[in-house]
């Protein structure tokens, strides 16, 4: 490695050496084993490491922090669980212990510049690859999607702050795609030595906005997004003063340069080939996954049968071969939403139940499987009596029902059909 960093031959103070060690170990514990846990075969080894760390986190939480009922809840969609906060405390504790041991066993070292260099390289790839993931997924409708009928029919005041943010971001594919390009662009720039500073600057701008939205709209990815912003700043730290001189004081500056150089050409070529395979393979996998999702659930997917929002015009309970209207608000349907393979039913009591939907267009039946109780399955017969009139009947739960609806399509909503106008004499701000 060519040593051109100005601090390489300087002796650091004891405080600086310890803090650098702490930062190195903390970043390692936080980032590892990504991206090795995504590689087939290697993920077995990293899985053992992850299980060991999880066991340490649970022990720390229960014995040091005295959280007796601490457990790791998987696949909740939240990155801000109690376990995640205990994880950060555990990483800090492990980093402190490891830094103390290394500090006192290597006191004669003048600095840890080489170790810091490698953790920053790892941090660049960690941050860059995650930005590419989020950026490409935004471009390919993997994160924000256009409104479904359940969202369009929801009362504005009943939406959660996160739901409001997701609705806003999903409304415009152009805006969502633009943010995706910026994120992915910052990620790609971070992966190359000559553009890493520009990538880090762009990442700070992007992640500052993301962190602010996560905090202001209560999105449970606050810890993760804050760490991505922190890593962006850490990557910039060696050049912060020079960037200030250049942008604020209009001085000519040369950025600190520390680059890995191989004397043998075959090593340099192998490194370049490996890097190209990593970037291209990783990007291709994300693009393939995103395109596949667009064909199955996104805008390129075939139109799902019966997709729409159905407003109840008549609802009957069948008893002894006769139809009777019901006044029970818990039973009386207000709206039915069907969005492909899932749907929801809102009653007059304003309670909403969600179902997995399976439609048989040959038998004209709809199967409702409750998400709350997967053994709760009802099959109803449907009939489209007119373009906007819909009939549904059969045994639902323990009751035989018959209901008539008026159907609403996407174009019936002002949020969808208002469109774009170059000229507006008055603002359309309802």
C-alpha positions as CSV (number, residue, x, y, z in Angstrom):
1,X,0.0,0.0,0.0
2,X,1.4,3.4,-0.9
3,X,1.6,5.6,2.2
4,X,0.6,9.1,1.2
5,X,-1.7,9.9,4.0
6,X,-0.2,12.8,6.0
7,X,-0.9,11.0,9.4
8,X,0.8,7.7,8.4
9,X,4.2,8.5,10.0
10,X,2.9,10.7,12.8
11,X,2.7,9.6,16.5
12,X,-0.8,9.9,17.9
13,X,-1.7,10.8,21.4
14,X,-2.9,8.1,23.7
15,X,-6.5,9.5,23.6
16,X,-6.5,9.6,19.9
17,X,-5.2,6.0,19.6
18,X,-7.9,4.7,22.0
19,X,-10.8,6.6,20.4
20,X,-9.6,5.4,16.9
21,X,-9.6,1.8,18.2
22,X,-13.1,2.3,19.7
23,X,-14.4,3.6,16.4
24,X,-12.8,0.8,14.4
25,X,-14.2,-1.9,16.6
26,X,-17.7,-0.3,16.9
27,X,-18.0,0.1,13.2
28,X,-16.9,-3.5,12.7
29,X,-19.4,-4.9,15.2
30,X,-22.2,-2.8,13.7
31,X,-21.5,-3.6,10.0
32,X,-20.3,-7.2,10.0
33,X,-21.2,-9.6,8.6
34,X,-22.8,-7.6,5.7
35,X,-22.3,-8.3,2.8
36,X,-20.8,-11.7,3.4
37,X,-24.1,-13.0,4.9
38,X,-25.6,-12.5,1.4
39,X,-23.1,-14.9,-0.2
40,X,-24.3,-18.5,-0.6
41,X,-22.1,-20.9,1.4
42,X,-20.4,-18.1,3.3
43,X,-23.7,-17.3,5.0
44,X,-23.5,-20.5,7.0
45,X,-20.3,-19.2,8.7
46,X,-21.6,-15.7,9.2
47,X,-24.8,-17.3,10.6
48,X,-22.8,-18.8,13.4
49,X,-21.3,-15.5,14.2
50,X,-24.6,-13.7,14.1
51,X,-26.1,-16.3,16.4
52,X,-23.2,-15.9,18.9
53,X,-23.6,-12.1,18.8
54,X,-27.3,-12.3,19.3
55,X,-26.7,-14.6,22.4
56,X,-24.3,-12.0,23.8
57,X,-26.9,-9.2,23.2
58,X,-29.6,-11.1,25.0
59,X,-27.3,-11.8,27.9
60,X,-26.3,-8.1,28.2
61,X,-29.9,-7.0,28.0
62,X,-31.2,-9.4,30.6
63,X,-28.2,-9.4,33.0
64,X,-26.7,-5.9,32.7
65,X,-29.7,-3.8,31.6
66,X,-32.1,-5.9,33.6
67,X,-34.6,-6.3,30.7
68,X,-36.0,-9.6,31.8
69,X,-38.5,-10.1,29.0
70,X,-36.1,-9.1,26.2
71,X,-36.5,-11.2,23.0
72,X,-35.4,-10.8,19.4
73,X,-38.6,-10.3,17.4
74,X,-37.9,-11.2,13.8
75,X,-39.5,-9.8,10.6
76,X,-41.5,-7.0,12.2
77,X,-40.4,-4.4,9.7
78,X,-39.0,-2.3,12.5
79,X,-35.4,-1.6,13.0
80,X,-36.0,0.3,16.3
81,X,-37.0,-2.6,18.5
82,X,-35.8,-2.9,22.1
83,X,-33.4,-5.6,20.9
84,X,-31.9,-3.1,18.4
85,X,-31.3,-0.6,21.1
86,X,-29.7,-3.2,23.3
87,X,-27.6,-4.3,20.3
88,X,-26.1,-0.8,20.1
89,X,-25.3,-0.8,23.8
90,X,-23.7,-4.2,23.4
91,X,-21.6,-3.1,20.4
92,X,-20.3,-0.1,22.4
93,X,-19.5,-2.4,25.3
94,X,-17.7,-4.9,23.1
95,X,-15.9,-2.1,21.3
96,X,-14.7,-0.6,24.6
97,X,-13.4,-4.0,25.9
98,X,-11.7,-4.8,22.6
99,X,-10.2,-1.3,22.4
100,X,-8.9,-1.5,26.0
101,X,-7.2,-4.9,25.3
102,X,-5.6,-3.9,22.0
103,X,-4.5,-0.5,23.4
104,X,-2.6,-1.9,26.3
105,X,-1.1,-4.8,24.3
106,X,0.1,-2.6,21.5
107,X,1.2,0.5,23.4
108,X,4.4,0.8,21.4
109,X,2.6,1.4,18.1
110,X,2.8,5.0,17.0
111,X,-0.7,5.0,15.4
112,X,-3.4,2.8,14.0
113,X,-3.6,4.5,10.6
114,X,-3.5,1.3,8.6
115,X,-6.3,-0.3,10.6
116,X,-8.3,2.9,10.3
117,X,-7.8,2.9,6.5
118,X,-9.2,-0.6,6.2
119,X,-12.3,0.0,8.3
120,X,-13.0,3.1,6.2
121,X,-12.8,1.0,3.1
122,X,-15.2,-1.5,4.6
123,X,-17.5,1.4,5.6
124,X,-17.5,2.8,2.1
125,X,-18.6,-0.5,0.7
126,X,-21.2,-1.0,3.4
127,X,-22.7,2.4,2.9
128,X,-22.4,2.3,-0.9
129,X,-24.0,-1.1,-1.3
130,X,-26.9,-0.1,0.9
131,X,-27.5,3.1,-0.9
132,X,-27.5,1.2,-4.2
133,X,-30.1,-1.2,-2.8
134,X,-32.4,1.6,-1.6
135,X,-31.8,3.7,-4.7
136,X,-32.5,0.9,-7.2
137,X,-35.5,-0.3,-5.3
138,X,-37.0,3.2,-5.4
139,X,-36.5,3.2,-9.2
140,X,-38.1,-0.2,-9.5
141,X,-41.1,0.3,-7.2
142,X,-39.7,-1.9,-4.5
143,X,-40.0,0.6,-1.6
144,X,-42.8,3.0,-2.5
145,X,-45.8,1.9,-4.6
146,X,-48.8,3.8,-6.0
147,X,-51.9,4.0,-3.8
148,X,-54.0,0.9,-3.3
149,X,-57.7,1.1,-2.8
150,X,-57.5,0.6,1.0
151,X,-55.3,3.7,1.2
152,X,-57.5,5.8,-1.1
153,X,-60.6,5.0,0.9
154,X,-58.9,5.6,4.3
155,X,-60.0,8.7,6.1
156,X,-57.1,11.3,5.9
157,X,-57.0,11.7,9.6
158,X,-56.8,8.0,10.2
159,X,-53.5,7.6,8.4
160,X,-50.4,7.2,10.5
161,X,-47.5,9.6,10.0
162,X,-45.5,6.8,8.3
163,X,-48.5,5.9,6.1
164,X,-48.8,9.6,5.1
165,X,-45.1,9.7,4.1
166,X,-45.4,6.4,2.1
167,X,-48.5,7.8,0.3
168,X,-46.7,11.0,-0.6
169,X,-43.6,9.2,-1.8
170,X,-45.6,6.6,-3.8
171,X,-47.8,9.1,-5.5
172,X,-45.2,10.3,-8.0
173,X,-43.0,7.7,-9.8
174,X,-40.9,10.5,-11.2
175,X,-40.1,12.0,-7.8
176,X,-39.5,8.6,-6.3
177,X,-37.3,7.6,-9.2
178,X,-35.3,10.9,-8.9
179,X,-34.6,10.2,-5.2
180,X,-33.6,6.7,-6.1
181,X,-31.1,7.9,-8.8
182,X,-29.5,10.3,-6.2
183,X,-29.2,7.5,-3.6
184,X,-27.8,4.9,-6.1
185,X,-25.5,7.5,-7.6
186,X,-24.0,8.3,-4.2
187,X,-23.6,4.6,-3.6
188,X,-21.7,4.0,-6.8
189,X,-19.4,7.0,-6.3
190,X,-18.5,5.7,-2.8
191,X,-17.2,2.4,-4.3
192,X,-14.4,4.1,-6.2
193,X,-11.4,5.7,-4.6
194,X,-11.2,8.8,-6.8
195,X,-14.9,9.7,-6.3
196,X,-15.4,8.6,-2.7
197,X,-15.4,12.1,-1.3
198,X,-18.0,13.3,-3.8
199,X,-20.0,10.2,-3.0
200,X,-19.8,10.9,0.8
201,X,-20.9,14.5,0.3
202,X,-23.9,13.4,-1.7
203,X,-24.6,10.7,0.8
204,X,-24.6,13.2,3.7
205,X,-27.1,15.3,1.8
206,X,-29.3,12.3,0.9
207,X,-29.2,10.6,4.3
208,X,-29.8,13.9,6.2
209,X,-33.1,14.1,4.4
210,X,-33.9,10.5,5.1
211,X,-33.0,10.7,8.8
212,X,-35.1,13.8,9.1
213,X,-38.1,12.1,7.5
214,X,-37.7,9.0,9.6
215,X,-37.7,11.1,12.8
216,X,-40.5,13.5,11.7
217,X,-42.8,10.8,10.4
218,X,-42.0,8.2,13.0
219,X,-40.6,5.7,10.6
220,X,-39.0,2.8,12.6
221,X,-35.6,2.9,10.8
222,X,-34.2,5.7,12.8
223,X,-31.2,3.8,14.2
224,X,-30.1,2.4,10.8
225,X,-30.5,5.6,8.8
226,X,-28.7,7.6,11.5
227,X,-25.8,5.2,11.3
228,X,-25.7,5.5,7.5
229,X,-25.5,9.3,8.0
230,X,-22.8,8.9,10.7
231,X,-20.7,6.6,8.4
232,X,-21.0,9.2,5.6
233,X,-19.6,11.9,7.9
234,X,-16.8,9.6,9.2
235,X,-15.7,9.0,5.6
236,X,-15.5,12.8,5.1
237,X,-13.7,13.5,8.4
238,X,-10.1,13.5,7.0
239,X,-11.1,16.1,4.5
240,X,-13.6,18.2,6.4
241,X,-11.1,21.1,7.0
242,X,-10.0,21.1,3.4
243,X,-13.6,21.1,2.2
244,X,-14.3,24.0,4.4
245,X,-11.3,25.9,3.0
246,X,-12.4,25.1,-0.6
247,X,-16.1,25.8,-0.4
248,X,-16.2,28.6,2.3
249,X,-12.8,30.3,2.1
250,X,-12.3,29.8,-1.6
251,X,-8.8,28.3,-1.1
252,X,-7.1,25.8,-3.3
253,X,-6.8,22.5,-1.6
254,X,-5.7,18.9,-2.4
255,X,-7.7,16.1,-0.8
256,X,-5.8,13.5,1.4
257,X,-5.0,10.6,-0.8
258,X,-4.3,7.0,0.5
259,X,-4.8,4.3,-2.0
260,X,-4.0,0.6,-2.1
261,X,-1.5,-0.1,-4.9
262,X,-0.4,-3.5,-6.0
263,X,3.2,-3.9,-7.5
264,X,2.3,-7.1,-9.4
265,X,0.0,-6.4,-12.4
266,X,-1.9,-9.7,-11.9
267,X,-2.9,-8.7,-8.4
268,X,-4.1,-5.3,-9.6
269,X,-6.1,-7.0,-12.4
270,X,-7.5,-9.6,-10.0
271,X,-8.6,-6.8,-7.6
272,X,-10.2,-4.9,-10.5
273,X,-12.0,-8.0,-11.7
274,X,-13.2,-8.9,-8.3
275,X,-14.5,-5.4,-7.7
276,X,-16.3,-5.3,-11.1
277,X,-17.9,-8.7,-10.4
278,X,-19.1,-7.5,-7.0
279,X,-20.6,-4.2,-8.2
280,X,-22.1,-5.7,-11.4
281,X,-23.3,-8.9,-9.8
282,X,-24.8,-7.0,-6.8
283,X,-26.5,-4.4,-9.0
284,X,-27.8,-7.1,-11.4
285,X,-29.3,-9.1,-8.6
286,X,-31.1,-6.0,-7.2
287,X,-32.4,-5.0,-10.7
288,X,-33.5,-8.6,-11.4
289,X,-35.4,-8.7,-8.1
290,X,-37.0,-5.3,-8.6
291,X,-38.1,-6.1,-12.2
292,X,-39.5,-9.4,-11.1
293,X,-41.5,-7.6,-8.4
294,X,-42.8,-5.1,-11.0
295,X,-44.0,-8.0,-13.1
296,X,-45.7,-9.7,-10.2
297,X,-47.0,-6.9,-8.0
298,X,-46.0,-3.6,-9.6
299,X,-47.1,-1.5,-12.5
300,X,-46.0,-4.1,-15.1
301,X,-48.1,-6.8,-13.5
302,X,-51.3,-7.9,-15.3
303,X,-54.5,-6.3,-14.1
304,X,-55.9,-8.3,-11.2
305,X,-59.5,-9.4,-11.6
306,X,-62.1,-7.4,-9.6
307,X,-59.5,-4.9,-8.4
308,X,-61.4,-1.9,-7.0
309,X,-63.2,-0.4,-4.1
310,X,-66.8,-1.5,-3.5
311,X,-69.2,0.7,-1.6
312,X,-72.1,-1.2,0.0
313,X,-75.6,-0.2,-1.2
314,X,-77.5,-3.1,0.3
315,X,-76.5,-5.7,2.9
316,X,-78.7,-8.7,4.0
317,X,-78.5,-11.6,6.4
318,X,-80.1,-14.8,5.0
319,X,-82.2,-16.6,7.5
320,X,-84.6,-19.5,6.7
321,X,-84.4,-18.7,2.9
322,X,-85.3,-15.1,3.5
323,X,-83.2,-11.9,3.4
324,X,-83.3,-9.5,6.3
325,X,-81.4,-6.2,6.7
326,X,-79.2,-5.9,9.7
327,X,-78.7,-2.9,11.9
328,X,-75.7,-4.4,13.7
329,X,-72.8,-2.1,12.8
330,X,-70.2,-4.7,13.7
331,X,-71.8,-7.0,11.0
332,X,-72.9,-4.5,8.4
333,X,-70.3,-4.0,5.7
334,X,-69.5,-0.4,4.7
335,X,-66.8,-1.0,2.0
336,X,-64.9,-3.9,0.4
337,X,-61.5,-3.3,-1.1
338,X,-59.8,-5.8,-3.4
339,X,-56.2,-5.2,-4.5
340,X,-55.0,-8.4,-6.2
341,X,-54.2,-11.1,-3.7
342,X,-55.2,-9.1,-0.6
343,X,-58.2,-7.1,0.5
344,X,-60.0,-5.6,3.4
345,X,-63.6,-5.2,4.7
346,X,-64.6,-2.1,6.7
347,X,-67.8,-2.4,8.8
348,X,-70.2,0.4,9.8
349,X,-68.5,0.4,13.2
350,X,-65.3,1.6,11.4
351,X,-63.4,-1.6,12.2
352,X,-61.3,-3.0,9.4
353,X,-60.4,-6.7,8.8
354,X,-57.7,-7.7,6.3
355,X,-57.7,-10.9,4.2
356,X,-55.7,-12.9,1.7
357,X,-57.8,-13.0,-1.4
358,X,-58.1,-15.8,-4.0
359,X,-60.3,-15.2,-7.0
360,X,-61.6,-18.0,-9.3
361,X,-62.9,-16.3,-12.4
362,X,-64.2,-19.6,-13.8
363,X,-66.4,-20.4,-10.8
364,X,-67.0,-16.8,-10.0
365,X,-65.9,-17.2,-6.4
366,X,-63.8,-15.1,-3.9
367,X,-62.0,-16.8,-1.1
368,X,-61.3,-14.7,2.0
369,X,-58.6,-16.0,4.4
370,X,-58.2,-13.9,7.5
371,X,-54.7,-12.7,8.4
372,X,-55.6,-12.9,12.1
373,X,-56.8,-16.5,12.0
374,X,-55.7,-18.5,9.0
375,X,-58.3,-21.1,9.7
376,X,-61.0,-18.5,9.2
377,X,-61.8,-19.1,5.5
378,X,-64.9,-18.0,3.6
379,X,-65.8,-18.6,0.0
380,X,-68.4,-16.3,-1.6
381,X,-70.0,-16.2,-5.0
382,X,-69.8,-13.0,-7.0
383,X,-71.7,-11.5,-9.9
384,X,-71.0,-8.4,-11.9
385,X,-74.6,-7.3,-12.8
386,X,-73.5,-4.0,-14.5
387,X,-70.2,-2.1,-15.2
388,X,-70.4,-0.5,-11.7
389,X,-72.7,-2.9,-9.8
390,X,-71.4,-5.9,-7.9
391,X,-73.3,-8.7,-6.1
392,X,-71.7,-11.0,-3.4
393,X,-73.4,-13.8,-1.6
394,X,-72.7,-17.0,0.4
395,X,-71.6,-18.1,3.9
396,X,-69.2,-15.6,5.5
397,X,-68.0,-16.8,8.9
398,X,-71.1,-18.2,10.6
399,X,-73.7,-16.1,8.6
400,X,-75.1,-16.4,5.2
401,X,-75.0,-12.9,3.6
402,X,-75.9,-11.1,0.4
403,X,-74.5,-7.7,-0.4
404,X,-74.7,-5.3,-3.3
405,X,-72.0,-2.7,-4.1
406,X,-71.2,0.2,-6.4
407,X,-67.6,-0.1,-7.7
408,X,-65.0,2.7,-7.8
409,X,-62.0,2.4,-10.0
410,X,-58.7,4.4,-9.6
411,X,-59.9,7.1,-12.1
412,X,-62.8,7.9,-9.8
413,X,-60.5,9.5,-7.2
414,X,-59.5,13.1,-7.3
415,X,-56.0,12.3,-6.0
416,X,-55.5,10.1,-9.1
417,X,-57.4,11.9,-11.8
418,X,-56.4,15.5,-11.1
419,X,-53.2,15.2,-13.1
420,X,-50.6,17.9,-13.9
421,X,-51.3,21.4,-15.2
422,X,-48.8,23.9,-16.6
423,X,-51.2,26.8,-16.1
424,X,-53.4,27.2,-13.1
425,X,-55.3,30.4,-12.5
426,X,-56.1,29.2,-9.0
427,X,-54.4,26.6,-6.8
428,X,-56.0,23.2,-6.7
429,X,-55.3,22.7,-3.0
430,X,-58.4,20.9,-1.6
